[in-house]
Amino acid sequence: MGQPPNPPPAAGPGAAAGLCDGCVHQQLVHNTRGSTFSLCMRSREDPAYPRYPRLPVLDCPGYEPRRPGPAQ
């Protein structure tokens, strides 16, 4: 008999948010229990955007890439 399949990894601090991870409108929000949420700042001015989108975001008409920061 073979081994049972491995369960998928749990979403955690390193979980990918898709397009949001590279978008200028993303703000990471941390709570007191240690969870991190991806807040879409566009939602404050346009109700068409969810405040906390389902992740990973694969397509978004409001996506604007972040400019690369200075090299360290």
C-alpha contacts under 8 A as a table, 3 or more apart, distances in Angstrom:
res1	aa1	res2	aa2	distance
11	A	14	G	7.36
11	A	15	A	5.16
12	G	15	A	5.21
12	G	35	S	7.53
12	G	36	T	7.94
13	P	35	S	7.26
13	P	36	T	6.52
16	A	21	D	7.12
16	A	55	L	7.69
16	A	56	P	6.44
17	A	20	C	5.50
17	A	21	D	5.54
17	A	38	S	7.30
17	A	55	L	5.28
17	A	56	P	4.50
17	A	57	V	6.15
18	G	21	D	5.89
18	G	22	G	7.95
18	G	55	L	6.80
18	G	56	P	4.50
18	G	57	V	4.77
18	G	58	L	5.81
19	L	22	G	5.72
19	L	23	C	6.40
19	L	56	P	7.44
19	L	57	V	5.53
19	L	58	L	6.01
19	L	59	D	7.21
19	L	60	C	7.65
19	L	63	Y	7.20
20	C	23	C	4.95
20	C	25	H	7.61
20	C	26	Q	5.77
20	C	38	S	7.49
20	C	40	C	7.94
20	C	57	V	6.55
20	C	63	Y	7.59
21	D	26	Q	7.02
22	G	26	Q	7.89
22	G	65	P	5.59
22	G	66	R	5.72
23	C	26	Q	5.70
23	C	63	Y	5.91
23	C	64	E	5.28
23	C	65	P	4.68
23	C	66	R	5.32
24	V	63	Y	7.81
24	V	64	E	5.89
24	V	65	P	5.97
24	V	66	R	4.88
25	H	40	C	5.67
25	H	41	M	5.07
25	H	42	R	6.18
25	H	63	Y	7.69
25	H	64	E	7.39
26	Q	38	S	6.30
26	Q	39	L	5.69
26	Q	40	C	5.03
26	Q	41	M	6.17
27	Q	38	S	5.94
27	Q	39	L	5.07
27	Q	40	C	6.50
27	Q	41	M	6.83
28	L	36	T	6.48
28	L	37	F	5.68
28	L	38	S	4.86
28	L	39	L	6.02
29	V	36	T	5.53
29	V	37	F	5.06
29	V	38	S	6.32
29	V	39	L	6.66
30	H	34	G	6.57
30	H	35	S	5.78
30	H	36	T	4.48
30	H	37	F	6.41
31	N	34	G	5.69
31	N	35	S	5.61
31	N	36	T	6.55
32	T	35	S	7.45
37	F	52	Y	7.22
38	S	52	Y	6.03
38	S	53	P	7.45
39	L	51	R	5.70
39	L	52	Y	5.05
39	L	53	P	7.53
40	C	43	S	5.75
40	C	49	Y	7.37
40	C	50	P	6.96
40	C	51	R	5.29
40	C	52	Y	6.19
40	C	53	P	7.29
41	M	44	R	5.73
41	M	45	E	7.90
41	M	51	R	7.24
42	R	45	E	5.73
42	R	46	D	5.97
42	R	49	Y	6.39
42	R	51	R	7.91
42	R	62	G	7.77
43	S	46	D	5.05
43	S	47	P	5.48
43	S	48	A	7.04
43	S	49	Y	4.80
43	S	50	P	5.76
43	S	51	R	5.17
44	R	47	P	7.12
44	R	51	R	7.60
46	D	49	Y	6.10
47	P	50	P	6.94
49	Y	53	P	7.85
50	P	53	P	5.27
53	P	57	V	7.23
54	R	57	V	6.62
57	V	60	C	7.12
60	C	63	Y	5.47
